[in-house]
Amino acid sequence: MTDRAPILADASRIVAHDEPNPYEAVVPPIVQTSLFTFASYREMEETYLGQKARPTYSRGLNPTVRVFEEKLAALEGAEDALGFASGMAAISSTVLTFVKPGDRIVCVRHVYPDAYRLFETVLKRLQVEVAYVDGQDLAAVAAALPGAMLFYMESPTSWVMDVHDVAALAGLARKNGAISVIDNSWASPIFQQPLMLGCDLVVHSASKYLGGHSDVVAGVVAGSSALIGQIRSSTLPYLGGKMSPFDAWLLTRGLRTLPLRMQAHQDAALAIARRLAAHPAVESVQHPALAGALPQGLSGTSGLFSFIFRDGIDVPAFIDALSVFSLGVSWGGHESLAVPGRVVRAQNAGPNSAIAFGIHDNSVRLHVGLEGIDLLWRDLEAAIAAASPGSAAQ
Ligand SMILES: *Cc1c(COP(=O)(O)O)cnc(C)c1O
């Protein structure tokens, strides 16, 4: 429980009114500008020579984006953070900062599908070799790491929710001289602070819980000043996927309620997951808290998990019978969502089949939103009844 003190201390910082603010407004302004002008030749020269730090152009530094970056860095216990136009922009810029042709990276299996596709397309074209390992098998990770430039992980992993011992994996990466990068979108810094567990860099799809209202696509990376400085100077300006001021403003608004929302997602998803686990139509539930004790460093669980129906349940009929849960990808907002595993498997047949590997034909992924446990459970129960053998709808 000693882990929780810094989290709560940092959580207080995301609601504090400590942003630069010329009008004493309770909300920091949106500095919606592409460029910033200089008062004199001398000021311009000092800025360009790096003697004076001030914004020049919003692809590099924007005050509204900086407010969000500083808050996120505080939440993750990082020295610095950088905001991006999407989670994938954060992931691609981060990885491309540290690899060159001939390098090798090690990646845990079952990661976010577009991260996998980035590795399989762009990295392969750059002659970067990628080895996929079961992140729960420490011996396999230890065997794959020697010589790797970078170790990429996610815990829990997308869809099948493999939970990892992040501290042990980060320790193995460090021992082998590999930079460790973890996608922390699922737990958010409220429930997991990977840098405190020894990871080097933490990335987020800010489109998920950090924003929390399904109205932003954005990303962020946090870590030491040295590593973030490398990303800031070597890929961010040229790949150019910088976060916009308005998105940063929405994200800062989202952060104000992050601890409360994460608690509510946790409570509702756990209650629903337990009821599903006890339902006769359900074969199994893939939720980190139902798989045994949470690993050290994961102090809570979020709203996203999967479950597998027993044979005989009509999955398309179940999906179409839902009325509170909407059918859609992404997650992390107020709304509850369902995705059928079969569609993901069909989409990823063939060369991308490693993405579908592990996704059961009868599985459904749920994001449990903030509509209320009983309403959501009634929706699921009715939809299961409509999809069960012998139902009038069959
Ligand atoms: C959505 C998601 C991403 C990608 O983020 P975008 O903001 O959509 O680019 C990365 N990792 C995980 C785990 C995600 O769920």
The ligand as an ORCA input file, in Angstrom:
! r2SCAN-3c Opt
* xyz 0 1
  C      -6.104      2.921    -28.966
  C      -4.822      2.363    -28.522
  C      -3.611      2.810    -29.061
  C      -3.546      3.781    -30.227
  O      -3.940      5.046    -29.861
  P      -4.568      6.119    -30.891
  O      -4.782      7.300    -30.040
  O      -5.823      5.507    -31.429
  O      -3.567      6.312    -31.977
  C      -2.445      2.318    -28.524
  N      -2.450      1.410    -27.528
  C      -3.591      0.934    -27.014
  C      -3.526     -0.070    -25.926
  C      -4.816      1.378    -27.496
  O      -5.940      0.876    -27.000
*
